[in-house]
């Protein structure tokens, strides 16, 4: 019997946790690979959001949007 995530129907809890950890890893890599100004902006986003998950989702959305516009 599989445990399913409440937030994403059809996704096991184990897969949901893996996805979350992958998202956090991408954000940490962005911070590590960024210059000082961009890294500071990313940390500011993390501190300003109500939760770490909200911050990660916002950063992912921003970087996805920038990738579509040829930035980053």
N, C-alpha and C positions, 0 to 999 in steps of 0.2 A: 504494500500500500504506500502510495507516495503522498508526501505532504506538499500541498500547493500554497503558493504565496497568495495572500489576500489581495495584494495590489495588482498582480498580473495573472489573470486566469490562464491555466494550463502550464504555468512555469513552476517547477518544483522549488521548494524552499532552498535546496542546495544550489540550484542554478541561479536563483535570485540573489543569493549571497555572493556567488562567484561574479555575477554581473556587477554587483555593487562594488566589490573589491577591485574589479577591473577598472571601473569608473574612477575610483579613488586613485588608483595607480596612474591613470592617464593624467589626472590633475596634478599629482605630485611630480610627474615627469615634465609637465608643462612648466611648473614652477622651477624645477631644476634646470631646464633647458632655456629658460627666459633670461633676458637681461634684467638688471636691477629694477628698472622702472616697471616693466611688465610683471615681474615676480611680486613686486610690492602691490600692484593693482590686483593680482590674483589673491594674495593674502587678504587684502582689504575686502574683497567680495566674500571670502570665507568667513571673516569676522563679522560682517554686516548681516548675514543671513540668519534666520531663526534656527536653522539646523545645518549640519554638515552636508546632509543629503540635498537640501535646497541649494546650497552653494555649488555642489558638484553638478547638479542638473543645470543651473544657470551658466556655469562655466562651459559645460559641454554644449549648450545651446549657442553660446557666443562663439565658440571655436568652430562649430559646425557652420554657422552663418558666415564667419570669416572665410572658411575654406571654400564656400560656395561663391564668394566674391573675390577669390584669388588672393586673399590676405593670409597672414600668419607667418 
